[in-house]
Amino acid sequence: MAGRVKDKVVIVTGGASNPGLGYTSAQMLAREGAKVVVTDIDKAGAEACADSIRNAGGEAIAVQQDVVDERDWLTLVDATIETYGQLDVLVNNAGIAILKPFMELDIDDFNRQISVSLTSVFLGCQAAVRQMRQQGGGGSIVNVSSVAALVGMSRCGAYAAAKGGVRAMSRSVAMDGAPDNIRCNTIFPGVIWTNMQASAVGNDGIESRIPASRVPLARAGQPEDIGATVVFLASDEANYVTGAEFTIDAGMTAH
Ligand SMILES: NC(=O)c1ccc[n+]([C@@H]2O[C@H](COP(=O)([O-])OP(=O)(O)OC[C@H]3O[C@@H](n4cnc5c(N)ncnc54)[C@H](O)[C@@H]3O)[C@@H](O)[C@H]2O)c1
């Protein structure tokens, strides 16, 4: 067990899906010594993630949580403090992708997308900052946005609105958190092979998403490609990093 985030207490939301960014980030954080609170609306999946961490010799608990429910956030922070005594890092990763041509999105689609992928991050940042301020010593918040926040993408009208909101809000959280040494940074994944991506590509297959004309490295990323930056931002190696944006997309948005 290496120690880049040794003894840091980390909440990772949306940790049930395997392959998924939350699942793998949770495993990588635990391998680097973190105590991980894995949450998801899928209780069995969150427990499977925490089990896998414990089976590998790490420390983790699972908590069922609907990220749009403010009370669930309060319960989650309470459970974290009760078990591990502090909260050092929050990874706001849970999300959904309602992908439809713009004119086929209805208001329920839009509201649901904003709620699960943006309001959740608002609630999470508030819950984390409140706890981190109370305990003192600072903390780190990592918000997972998307390249859809950076460039125009078809069928992403609602999804991009939510992820663009995450981008803008994160910088503001970074400003308001700075006096308490609470850092907040954003990750923008490109095409990463997860259950969400598998349902997004459907029968077209992943090759349809990664031609070199669109993704210069011409391959899908693996969840570890995102987890590596999550670990960095959670660690003290990123002590001087806040309000920053990490595009991890094989060059997709560079051209
Ligand atoms: N995979 C990609 O290519 C990609 C690209 C850009 C951004 N992202 C973002 O990365 C994050 C993780 O994506 P992923 O690909 O691992 O997705 P995924 O669908 O594989 O996993 C998402 C997890 O979030 C959970 N979740 C959904 N709604 C929830 C709710 N209301 N409360 C609690 N948990 C909930 C799901 O149960 C699931 O376990 C998402 O925010 C996604 O938008 C992914």
The ligand as an SDF file (V2000), in Angstrom:
LIG
                    3D

 44 48  0  0  0  0  0  0  0  0999 V2000
  -17.2640    7.8590  -19.1060 N   0  0  0  0  0  0  0  0  0  0  0  0
  -17.0460    8.9480  -19.7790 C   0  0  0  0  0  0  0  0  0  0  0  0
  -16.6100    8.9010  -20.9430 O   0  0  0  0  0  0  0  0  0  0  0  0
  -17.3140   10.2890  -19.1570 C   0  0  0  0  0  0  0  0  0  0  0  0
  -16.9450   11.4200  -19.8870 C   0  0  0  0  0  0  0  0  0  0  0  0
  -17.1490   12.6770  -19.3530 C   0  0  0  0  0  0  0  0  0  0  0  0
  -17.6840   12.7990  -18.0750 C   0  0  0  0  0  0  0  0  0  0  0  0
  -18.0450   11.6870  -17.3760 N   0  0  0  0  0  0  0  0  0  0  0  0
  -18.6200   11.8880  -16.0410 C   0  0  0  0  0  0  0  0  0  0  0  0
  -17.9140   11.0850  -15.1100 O   0  0  0  0  0  0  0  0  0  0  0  0
  -18.7820   10.7010  -14.0460 C   0  0  0  0  0  0  0  0  0  0  0  0
  -18.7560    9.1910  -13.9020 C   0  0  0  0  0  0  0  0  0  0  0  0
  -19.1600    8.6380  -15.1150 O   0  0  0  0  0  0  0  0  0  0  0  0
  -19.0810    7.0840  -15.4550 P   0  0  0  0  0  0  0  0  0  0  0  0
  -18.7790    7.0090  -16.8840 O   0  0  0  0  0  0  0  0  0  0  0  0
  -18.2430    6.3890  -14.4520 O   0  0  0  0  0  0  0  0  0  0  0  0
  -20.6330    6.7110  -15.2640 O   0  0  0  0  0  0  0  0  0  0  0  0
  -21.3620    5.3830  -14.7480 P   0  0  0  0  0  0  0  0  0  0  0  0
  -22.7660    5.4570  -15.2370 O   0  0  0  0  0  0  0  0  0  0  0  0
  -20.5500    4.2040  -15.1470 O   0  0  0  0  0  0  0  0  0  0  0  0
  -21.3570    5.5730  -13.1740 O   0  0  0  0  0  0  0  0  0  0  0  0
  -22.1130    6.6010  -12.5690 C   0  0  0  0  0  0  0  0  0  0  0  0
  -22.5460    6.1840  -11.1840 C   0  0  0  0  0  0  0  0  0  0  0  0
  -23.3500    7.2390  -10.6260 O   0  0  0  0  0  0  0  0  0  0  0  0
  -24.4300    6.6440   -9.9260 C   0  0  0  0  0  0  0  0  0  0  0  0
  -25.5660    7.5440   -9.8170 N   0  0  0  0  0  0  0  0  0  0  0  0
  -26.4000    7.9680  -10.7980 C   0  0  0  0  0  0  0  0  0  0  0  0
  -27.3690    8.7370  -10.2860 N   0  0  0  0  0  0  0  0  0  0  0  0
  -27.1420    8.8170   -8.9530 C   0  0  0  0  0  0  0  0  0  0  0  0
  -27.8000    9.4750   -7.8630 C   0  0  0  0  0  0  0  0  0  0  0  0
  -28.8960   10.2160   -8.0560 N   0  0  0  0  0  0  0  0  0  0  0  0
  -27.2760    9.3480   -6.6330 N   0  0  0  0  0  0  0  0  0  0  0  0
  -26.1730    8.6060   -6.4110 C   0  0  0  0  0  0  0  0  0  0  0  0
  -25.5170    7.9420   -7.3820 N   0  0  0  0  0  0  0  0  0  0  0  0
  -25.9930    8.0580   -8.6380 C   0  0  0  0  0  0  0  0  0  0  0  0
  -24.7830    5.4030  -10.7560 C   0  0  0  0  0  0  0  0  0  0  0  0
  -25.5320    4.4630  -10.0030 O   0  0  0  0  0  0  0  0  0  0  0  0
  -23.3970    4.9060  -11.1700 C   0  0  0  0  0  0  0  0  0  0  0  0
  -22.8800    3.9760  -10.2440 O   0  0  0  0  0  0  0  0  0  0  0  0
  -20.1550   11.2660  -14.3990 C   0  0  0  0  0  0  0  0  0  0  0  0
  -20.3460   12.4790  -13.7360 O   0  0  0  0  0  0  0  0  0  0  0  0
  -20.0580   11.4660  -15.9070 C   0  0  0  0  0  0  0  0  0  0  0  0
  -20.9550   12.4580  -16.3590 O   0  0  0  0  0  0  0  0  0  0  0  0
  -17.8690   10.4390  -17.8860 C   0  0  0  0  0  0  0  0  0  0  0  0
  1  2  1  0
  2  3  2  0
  2  4  1  0
  4  5  1  0
  4 44  2  0
  5  6  2  0
  6  7  1  0
  7  8  2  0
  8  9  1  0
  8 44  1  0
  9 10  1  0
  9 42  1  0
 10 11  1  0
 11 12  1  0
 11 40  1  0
 12 13  1  0
 13 14  1  0
 14 15  2  0
 14 16  1  0
 14 17  1  0
 17 18  1  0
 18 19  2  0
 18 20  1  0
 18 21  1  0
 21 22  1  0
 22 23  1  0
 23 24  1  0
 23 38  1  0
 24 25  1  0
 25 26  1  0
 25 36  1  0
 26 27  1  0
 26 35  1  0
 27 28  2  0
 28 29  1  0
 29 30  1  0
 29 35  2  0
 30 31  1  0
 30 32  2  0
 32 33  1  0
 33 34  2  0
 34 35  1  0
 36 37  1  0
 36 38  1  0
 38 39  1  0
 40 41  1  0
 40 42  1  0
 42 43  1  0
M  CHG  2   8   1  16  -1
M  END
$$$$
